[in-house]
Amino acid sequence: METLIRIAQLLLSLSLLVIFHEFGHFIFAKAFKTRVEKFYLFFDPWFSLFKFKPKNSDTEYGIGWLPLGGYVKIAGMIDESMDKEQMALPPKPDEFRSKKPWQRLLIIVAGVMFNLIMAMGIYAGILYTWGEEYLPTENMKYGIVCDSVALRSGLQNGDKVISVDGERVEKATAITAYILLNESKNIQVERDGERVDIALSDSIIPYILKGSQFITPRIPFVAGWFPDDSPAKAAGMQVGDKIVGIDTIPTEYFDEFRAAIAAYKDTTIGINIIRDGQPQTLAVAIGADSKIGVQATSEGIFELRKIEYGFFAAIPAGAKKAFVVARDYLKQFKLIVKPETKAYESLGGFIAIGKIFPGTWDWYSFWSMTSFLSIMLAVLNILPIPALDGGHAMFILYEMITRRKPSDRAMEIAQYIGLILLLTLLIYANGNDIVKLFR
C-alpha cells in the first residue's frame, strides 16, 4: 500500500508540474497568435489514452501513455516531434518561425517562468497554512550525533555546533546541507565547555552526496511507537518510557543505546527505563537483529521555533523561499558536474524521486515536494542543452546578438544530439535506481 501511495503522489505531482509548465508555453504562444497543434500530458508515441479537439480549435488536447513528461506542439518549431514535413513548407504567419525573436524567446522560457511561479505560489500556501517550524541550532541542547564520516573528520558525539566557516546556521537540520552546498572548510563546536575548530576535508562531499547524514541532533531514547512484533512492547514497555540503560551499562542517549545493544543479540536482557519519574527494569528478549522494536521520538524534547504568516506576508515569503531553494539547487548542480565529487553516482530516476514522498498521504509533504520538483524542473529545463528550453533559448539569443538565424538543418542536428544526451541521462539515472535496489 505504501508503494501505491508513493506512486499516486508521484504521478499527481508530475502531472501538475507538466501541465503548468506546458501551459506557460501554450499561453504565451496564444498571446502572440502562434498556432498550437497539440497540448499533451505525458507522451503519446503510436497512440494516446485520451484526446479531443474542440470545435473551431487548432489544438488537440490529450493524455499519452508514456509518463515521462508532456509537451505542446507549436507549429513551425523544431522540437521533439521532429516534424520535417511542416518545416519543408513555406512559413505561415501563425507559425513559431514567423514570429519575432523576442516573442519566440518568451514562448520558450515561459515554461520555466511558470514553474517558478508555481513554486512561489505553493510555498506561499504552505507558509500561510502551516507556518514554518524548525529546531534552531542553539536549541540542540544535547549536541550532535556523528556518522562515521563526521567522526573521521574529527567531530565527536555530543559536540554543540556554534558555526560553520564562522557563519551561524539558523536551522539545525540544515547544517549538513550548508556544509555540502558551500563546500565548507571548517566547523566550530563547543566541546566540554571549550570552543574547538574542526577542519573539514573536501573528501566528505562525495559521501554527503551519496546520503551520509554527517551530523544529526542528539536525543535521549524516548519510546515513540512500537511495531506489532515489538519485543519491548511484549515485555511491557509503553509510549513515553525513557530508556536509560542496558543491564549495568548506562545509555543516556539513543545513539549510545544503539551502539551498546549490538552485543546482546539472541538473548534476554534487562532494559532500564524511567516511567513517570520512577526507574524500572524490563526483561526484553533481543532477537538476532539486535533490535528491541522501539521507534524513538524527539517530540517535546526540543524547544522549536514557529513562524506564522498572514495571507499578505506569505506571498513575499513564499517567493523568497522559492529563490533560496533554486539557488541551493544550482549550487548542488555545480557539485554534480565536478568529476572529483563523484556525484554522478548519486543520480536517481523515477524510483529515487518516488521514494522522497512519504508512504502515507500527507498534504504538507506532498506540496513541499511538488514545489521543490517544480524548481528542479525549471532549473534543469533552462540549461543550455539542445532539446531543452534552455537550448532553444540559446539559439534564439545567438540570433538576436548576431542577427543570423541558425539553419533548420543545424537546429535538427542539435535537437537529435540533445535528445540522445537526455535519453542517455534518463537511462543512467534509472539504471542507478535499479542497481541500488539489488544492492
N, C-alpha and C positions, 0 to 999 in steps of 0.2 A: 504493500500500500504506500509506503514511504517513497518508493521509486516512482510510482504512478503520480503521486502528488508533485514530486520534483519535475517530472516530465510535463505535467499540466502547467506548472508555473513557468517553466522554461518556454513552452510554446506560446503561452499567453503573453509573456514578456517580449519575446522576439516578434510576435505578431504586431504588438503595439509599436515597437521600435521601427519595424519595417514600414508599416502604414504611415506613421508620422514622418519618417524620412522621405519616403516616396511622395507623400502629399506636398512636401516642400518643393520638390522638383515640379510636381503637377501644377500647383497653384501659381508658381512664377511663370511656367510655360504658358498657362492660360492668360495670365496678365499681359504677356507680350504677344498674344494671339498666335501662339505656336501650337500646331496640331499634335495632340497626344493620342496615339493609336491604342495603347494598352496601359492598364493600371492593374498590376497583379501582386497579390500576396503569395509568396513562395514562387518557385519556378515551375514552368509547365512544358518541359520538353515532351513532344509527341502528343500529350493530351493534358487536359486540365480537369480538376474536380468539379469546378463550377465556373460558369461565365455568363455574362449577359451584356447586352448593348442597348442602352436606352434609345428610344425613337428620336431621330434627328440629332444624334450624338456621334462624334467621331471616335469616341473612346469605348473600348471593350474592357469591362471590369471582370476580374476573375480570381480564383484561388487555384494555384498549382499544387502538384503532389509532392514536389521536392522542397522540403523546408530548410533551404539554405539562404533565405533572404527574400527578395522581391524586386520588382522593377517597374518603371514606367518606360514605355517605348515611345520616344519622341521622334516624330517624322523628321527625316533629313539629318539624323545624327548617327555617327559611327559608334555603336555601343556593343554590349554583349550579344545582341541579336545578330550582328554581322550581316545586316540586310544590304547586300551589294547591289541587288537589282534596283532598289529605290535610289541608291546613291549614283547609279549609272544614268539616271534620268535627269533632265534639266531641273534646277532648283525651283521650287514653288514658293510663293510669298509667305505661306504659313508653315514653312519648314524651318527647323533649327538653324541650318546652314545659311539661311537667308537673313537671319537676324544680326543686329549689330553686335560687335564683340562684347561690349559691356552687358548687353542683355543676355547673351549666351553664358557669360561668366556668372551672372546672378542666378540663372536657371540651374547651373551646375552646382554652385555652392549652397543653394537653398536647402538641400537635404541635410547638410551638416549644420546649417543655421537652425533648422527646425529641431534637430536632435539636441542641440544646446538649449534651445528654448524649452523643450520638453523636460530636460533635466532640471533646469531652473524652476519650472513650474512644479515638478514633483517634489523637489527639495523644499520649496516654499510650503507645499501642502503638508509634508512631513513635519516641518518645524511648527506649523500652525496647529496641527492635530495632536502631535505627541511631544512637541518641545525637543529639547536636547539635554540628555542626561549622560554624565560621564564621571569617571573617577579621576580627580586631579592628582597629578604626580606626587604632590606633597602629602596627600592623604593615604599613600601606601604605607601605613604605619608599621607593617611587618617586613617591609623591604621587598626584595625581588626573589624569584626563583630562576636559576640559570639552567639552560640546557647545556649539553656537552660543548657546543660551540662557544657559548658565553664563558663557561668555566675555563676552557683553553685560552680564552682571551685575557684571563686574569680576574674576572669578576667572581664574586662569591655569593652564595645564598644568604639572604639577609641584608645585603648592601642596600642602601637607600639612595636612589638616584637624585642628584642635585641638578645636573645639567648635562647637555651633550654639545661638545665643541664650544663650551662656555655659554650656550643658549638654553634657557629654561624651556622644557617641553610641557605644555599645559596638561595634556591628556596622557594618563598612564599607559593606556593601551596603544598609544601612537608612538611610543618610544622606539620600538623595533623598526617601524616604517620610516621614522625620521632618520634613523641611522642608515637604513638602506637607501632612501631617496637622496640623501645629502652626502652619501659616501663618507660618513663621519670618521674623524681620525682619533677622537678620544671621548671618554665619558667620565664625568666627575661624580663620585659617590661618597656617601658618609658610611664609614666602617668603624665600629667600636668607638664612636664619638669623634672620629677624625676624618678630615677630607682626604680622599685618595683619588689620584688621576690615573685612569687606565687607558693605555694606548690601544687603539683598535686597528687591526690589520685589514688590508684590502681583501685578504683571503676569506673573510667571513661573508662577503657579499654573495658569492655563489650559493653558500649554504642557506642564507636567508631567503634567496630567490627560490630555492628548492623546497622551502617550507619550514625551515628552522624557526622556532618561536623566539629564540635567543633569550629574551627575558619576559617574565610574566609576574603579576602581583603575587606575593606570597600570602597564603591564607591558612588559618587553623583548619583542622579537619572536622567540619560540622556536617552531619548526615543530612542530605537534602532529599533524596528519594532512593528507593530500592527496586531492583528488578524482581520479577516473580520468584526466581530461583535463588534469591539472595541468602547466603549462609548467615550473614549478620542479622537479617530480619528474622530468620528461623530461630536465632539464638536470643531474640527479644529486643534487638536494637530498634530505636524509634527515631523518626524525623526530629531533628533538633539536638540529638545527642552529640556531645563533643568528644571525639576520640583523642585521648592524650597519651596512650602508651600501648606497647605490646609486651605482655608478661612484665619483666623488670626494666624494659627499655622505654624511656620517655620519648614520646613523639609529639612535640608541641604543634608541629605544622604538617600539612598534608604531604609535602614533598619528603619530609623525614619518615612519615609512616610508609609511604610508597617504597622508599629505599629499604626500610627495615623488614617489611613483610615478605620480601622476596626469599628470605631464608627459611620461611615457615610453610612451604607448600606440603600438601598431603599430611597435615597434622591438625590437631585441635589445640588451640592456644587461647590464653586469656587476653581479651582486648579490654583495656582500661578506658572507661568513659566517665563523663560528668553529665548527669541528668538533673535538671532543676537544682543545680548547685551542689549535688551530692555525688561523691565518687562511687562507681560500681565497676565490677568486672564481669564480663560475659564470656562464656566458653564458646568460641566460634570455630567451626570446622573449616579449615582452609583447604581449598582444592588444589589440583595440580597446576592451575594457572596463577597461584599465589594471590588470588583476589577474594575479598570478603563480600562483594556485591553491594557496595555503597557508592552513591554519587555525591561528591562533596558540593556544598553550596557556599557562595560568598554573599548571599542575601543578608542584609542587615549588619554585615561585618564592617563595611567601609562607609564613610560619610561621602555620599555622592553629591555632585553639583548639578542642579537642573535649571535650565534657562527656558522660560515660557515666552512665546511670541504671539502678539496680536496679529490680525489679518494684514495690516499695512506694514508692520515690522517684518513679517515673514517673507515678503516679496523680495526686498533687497538682500536679506539674509540668505534666502534660497539661491539668488543669483551669485552671491559671493561664494557660497559653498560649492556651487557648480564649477566656478572658475578655479577654485582651490583644488578640487578633485581633478579637473582637466590638467592643471599644472603638474600635479603629482603624478598623473598617469604619463605625461610626456617625459618626466624625469625617469620613470620606470622603463619607458620605451627606450630611452637613451642607454640604459644599462643592458637592455636586451641585445642591442646591436654591437655591444662590446664583446669581442670573442673571449677575452680573459675572464669574464664573469660566468661563462658557460650557461647564460640564461636561456639559451635555446633549448636546453634540456628540460626546462620547467614549462615550456609551452604546452597548452592543452587545447582541446577542441570542445565539442558539444557535451561530452561526458563531464569534463572538468567544469564547464560553465554550469551544467545542471546540478552538480554537487554543491555549488555555493548556495543554492536555495535550500531552505530547511525542509525536513521530512514531514512537517505538519504545516498546514496552510496558515501563514501569518502575514497579514497585510503590511505591517511595518517592514518586515524583512523583504517582502515582495517588491514594494515600492522603492526601498533603499537599493536593492539590487538592480531594478529596472532603470533607475536614474543613473547608476554607475555604468551599466551596459550602454545606455544612451550616449554617455560621454565617450566611452570606449569606441563605440561605432563612429561617432563624429571624428575623433582623433585619427582612427585608422583610415577613414574614408578620405580625409583631407591630405593624406600622404601623397607626394608626387610620384605615384606609381601608375603606369598606364593601366586602364580598365577601372581604376578607382576615380572618384570625383576629383581628387587632387591631381591625378594625371591629366584629366580633361582640362582642368583649370590651368595647369602648367602650359599646355599648348595654346590656350586662348591668351594667356599673359604674354607668351612668346610672340603671338600675332600682334597684340596691342603694342608691344615695345618695338618690334622690328618692322611692323606694317606689312609683314609677309605671312600669308596663311599656309600652314603645312599642307602638303598634298594629301588627298584622300588615301593614296597608297601608303604613305608614311604613317598615317593615322591607323590604317588597318593593321600594319605590321606591329605598331606599338600596342594596339589592342590585343593582338594574339600573344605578344610577349607578356603583357600584363596578366592575361587570363592564365597562361602557363605558370607564371610565378604564384598567382593566387591559388591555383589548383594544387601546386606543389606544397605550398604552406598549409593548405587545408588537409592534405593527406598526411603531412608530417605531424601536425598538431593532433589530429585524431588518432594517428598511429601511436603517438606518445601515450594517449589515454589508454589504448588497448594494451600496450606494454605494461603500463602501471597496474592495470587490472590483474594481469597474470603475475606480477611481482607480489 
